Amino acid sequence: MRVLIVKTSSMGDIIHTLPALTDAAEAIPGIQFDWVVEEGFAEIPHWHSAVDNVIPVAIRRWRKQPLKTWRSGEWQTYKQALQARQYDYVIDAQGLIKSAFLVTRLANGVRCGYDKASVTESLACSCYQKTFTVARQQHAVERIRQLFAQSLGYALPQQKGNFAIRQHFVAAPDVPEYEKPYLVFLHSTTRADKHWPELYWQKLVRLAASENLRVKLPWVNDEELARAECLAQGNPFVDILPKLNLHDVSAVIAGATACVSVDTGLSHMAAALDRPNITLFGPTDPGLVGGYGDNQLSLEAKLQPAVSETVEPQVFAPLTAEIVWQHLQEKLSKISFDGGTE
């Protein structure tokens, strides 16, 4: 059986889809998946052993320059790649109009998706040949697992979903090695108001250093590098990583003893790589998309006792470094420093 997955973005959404592949691969021996995904995340599906082919799509870029996309032949090349194979099923796990009309509708196979009561944008259902009811009030991982099970006709496993990508990094010969143990602080995100205050990060770094714990700080752009330099200033226990691609920063996360992260795609990567992780939420709510898996903890600023600290963004004031450190110590007390759990 060959199945096409439509789940184009974001990083967290793509990661949330992986356990459904694991379920299907265990239920249907020999099943193979192709996956349509935004070009910036195209390497993630390759890390799962059930994925055979990845078809990059650039919807975000194309809609900004539709005429250029058409004239360059990029759209035609993508369409040819999409229609090169006959699929048994095409599963649209995105549930959006753009994914349904620009991907799902064009693919060859029985098109499956959420029904109108379950989908994000109901017009997308017009592109599906089979629709399924999946309750909304549950974690995104469980919704996708249920959609796959109904679409492909197998019983949903009772156990928690397995992302099944950690072994890619544990076994790969090209994964860089770092002296252990170490923590990874994922300090960057796209929205300014989702950043945990630098003052609190600095305090947390000092608390970790007081226990002789090394801290690694990844970054992508100049702004993130400047923040990392601020957090690391004068602290010999902090390593600012070189600029890394997604694969290599994921490898660093895979080797970590534990992580602390803001609300960002890499927090979901930490969960998928089975790393104990504390995710810090201020203006956003973990709701049904928080960390999924073992040893995942969401801390919400709004649930902490009020304090008089003046920090930016102020929404995070109640979620102090001392509170985060206390929870991190609890996690570290249950972890053996070879990276496993007791």
PEMOQUI-V604536 format. One record per residue. N is the residue number from 1. RES is the residue in one letter. OMEGA is omega in whole degrees, -180 to 180 (* if undefined). Layout:
N/RES/OMEGA ; N/RES/OMEGA
//
This chain:
1/M/177 ; 2/R/-175 ; 3/V/174 ; 4/L/177 ; 5/I/173 ; 6/V/175 ; 7/K/-165 ; 8/T/-178 ; 9/S/-5 ; 10/S/-180 ; 11/M/-180 ; 12/G/179 ; 13/D/179 ; 14/I/179 ; 15/I/-180 ; 16/H/-179 ; 17/T/-172 ; 18/L/-179 ; 19/P/178 ; 20/A/177 ; 21/L/179 ; 22/T/177 ; 23/D/-176 ; 24/A/-179 ; 25/A/178 ; 26/E/-178 ; 27/A/-175 ; 28/I/-178 ; 29/P/178 ; 30/G/180 ; 31/I/178 ; 32/Q/-178 ; 33/F/161 ; 34/D/-172 ; 35/W/173 ; 36/V/-172 ; 37/V/176 ; 38/E/-172 ; 39/E/-178 ; 40/G/-179 ; 41/F/-170 ; 42/A/-178 ; 43/E/-175 ; 44/I/-180 ; 45/P/-180 ; 46/H/-176 ; 47/W/178 ; 48/H/-173 ; 49/S/-179 ; 50/A/-178 ; 51/V/-178 ; 52/D/-173 ; 53/N/178 ; 54/V/179 ; 55/I/-180 ; 56/P/175 ; 57/V/-176 ; 58/A/-177 ; 59/I/-178 ; 60/R/-178 ; 61/R/-176 ; 62/W/-176 ; 63/R/176 ; 64/K/-178 ; 65/Q/-175 ; 66/P/-178 ; 67/L/178 ; 68/K/179 ; 69/T/-179 ; 70/W/-176 ; 71/R/-179 ; 72/S/-177 ; 73/G/-177 ; 74/E/180 ; 75/W/-179 ; 76/Q/179 ; 77/T/178 ; 78/Y/-178 ; 79/K/177 ; 80/Q/179 ; 81/A/-180 ; 82/L/-174 ; 83/Q/-177 ; 84/A/-177 ; 85/R/171 ; 86/Q/-179 ; 87/Y/173 ; 88/D/179 ; 89/Y/172 ; 90/V/-177 ; 91/I/177 ; 92/D/179 ; 93/A/-180 ; 94/Q/176 ; 95/G/179 ; 96/L/180 ; 97/I/-177 ; 98/K/180 ; 99/S/-178 ; 100/A/-174 ; 101/F/-177 ; 102/L/-179 ; 103/V/-171 ; 104/T/-176 ; 105/R/-176 ; 106/L/-174 ; 107/A/-179 ; 108/N/179 ; 109/G/178 ; 110/V/-173 ; 111/R/-175 ; 112/C/177 ; 113/G/178 ; 114/Y/175 ; 115/D/-173 ; 116/K/180 ; 117/A/-173 ; 118/S/-171 ; 119/V/179 ; 120/T/180 ; 121/E/-169 ; 122/S/-180 ; 123/L/179 ; 124/A/-177 ; 125/C/180 ; 126/S/180 ; 127/C/-176 ; 128/Y/174 ; 129/Q/175 ; 130/K/179 ; 131/T/-174 ; 132/F/178 ; 133/T/178 ; 134/V/-176 ; 135/A/-177 ; 136/R/-172 ; 137/Q/175 ; 138/Q/-176 ; 139/H/-178 ; 140/A/179 ; 141/V/-178 ; 142/E/177 ; 143/R/-179 ; 144/I/177 ; 145/R/180 ; 146/Q/178 ; 147/L/179 ; 148/F/-178 ; 149/A/179 ; 150/Q/-178 ; 151/S/-174 ; 152/L/171 ; 153/G/174 ; 154/Y/-180 ; 155/A/180 ; 156/L/178 ; 157/P/-178 ; 158/Q/-176 ; 159/Q/178 ; 160/K/-178 ; 161/G/-178 ; 162/N/-180 ; 163/F/174 ; 164/A/174 ; 165/I/-178 ; 166/R/-177 ; 167/Q/178 ; 168/H/-178 ; 169/F/-180 ; 170/V/-174 ; 171/A/-173 ; 172/A/-179 ; 173/P/-176 ; 174/D/180 ; 175/V/-179 ; 176/P/-180 ; 177/E/176 ; 178/Y/179 ; 179/E/-178 ; 180/K/3 ; 181/P/174 ; 182/Y/175 ; 183/L/173 ; 184/V/176 ; 185/F/-179 ; 186/L/-166 ; 187/H/-171 ; 188/S/175 ; 189/T/-171 ; 190/T/-178 ; 191/R/-178 ; 192/A/-176 ; 193/D/175 ; 194/K/178 ; 195/H/172 ; 196/W/-175 ; 197/P/-180 ; 198/E/178 ; 199/L/-180 ; 200/Y/176 ; 201/W/-179 ; 202/Q/178 ; 203/K/-179 ; 204/L/176 ; 205/V/-180 ; 206/R/179 ; 207/L/177 ; 208/A/-180 ; 209/A/179 ; 210/S/177 ; 211/E/179 ; 212/N/178 ; 213/L/177 ; 214/R/-180 ; 215/V/178 ; 216/K/-176 ; 217/L/174 ; 218/P/177 ; 219/W/-179 ; 220/V/-176 ; 221/N/-176 ; 222/D/180 ; 223/E/179 ; 224/E/176 ; 225/L/179 ; 226/A/178 ; 227/R/179 ; 228/A/179 ; 229/E/177 ; 230/C/-179 ; 231/L/-175 ; 232/A/-170 ; 233/Q/175 ; 234/G/-177 ; 235/N/-177 ; 236/P/-179 ; 237/F/-177 ; 238/V/177 ; 239/D/170 ; 240/I/-177 ; 241/L/169 ; 242/P/177 ; 243/K/-174 ; 244/L/172 ; 245/N/-175 ; 246/L/180 ; 247/H/-174 ; 248/D/176 ; 249/V/175 ; 250/S/177 ; 251/A/176 ; 252/V/179 ; 253/I/-179 ; 254/A/-179 ; 255/G/-175 ; 256/A/172 ; 257/T/177 ; 258/A/-180 ; 259/C/166 ; 260/V/-173 ; 261/S/168 ; 262/V/-179 ; 263/D/-175 ; 264/T/-179 ; 265/G/-178 ; 266/L/174 ; 267/S/176 ; 268/H/177 ; 269/M/178 ; 270/A/178 ; 271/A/-179 ; 272/A/180 ; 273/L/173 ; 274/D/177 ; 275/R/174 ; 276/P/-172 ; 277/N/173 ; 278/I/180 ; 279/T/-173 ; 280/L/-176 ; 281/F/176 ; 282/G/-179 ; 283/P/-179 ; 284/T/-175 ; 285/D/179 ; 286/P/174 ; 287/G/-176 ; 288/L/180 ; 289/V/177 ; 290/G/-179 ; 291/G/-178 ; 292/Y/178 ; 293/G/-180 ; 294/D/173 ; 295/N/176 ; 296/Q/-178 ; 297/L/174 ; 298/S/176 ; 299/L/-179 ; 300/E/180 ; 301/A/-175 ; 302/K/-179 ; 303/L/-178 ; 304/Q/177 ; 305/P/-179 ; 306/A/177 ; 307/V/-178 ; 308/S/-180 ; 309/E/173 ; 310/T/-177 ; 311/V/175 ; 312/E/-7 ; 313/P/-173 ; 314/Q/-179 ; 315/V/-177 ; 316/F/-173 ; 317/A/-178 ; 318/P/-177 ; 319/L/-173 ; 320/T/178 ; 321/A/-180 ; 322/E/178 ; 323/I/-180 ; 324/V/-180 ; 325/W/178 ; 326/Q/180 ; 327/H/179 ; 328/L/177 ; 329/Q/178 ; 330/E/178 ; 331/K/-178 ; 332/L/180 ; 333/S/-179 ; 334/K/-175 ; 335/I/170 ; 336/S/-169 ; 337/F/166 ; 338/D/178 ; 339/G/179 ; 340/G/177 ; 341/T/-179 ; 342/E/*
//
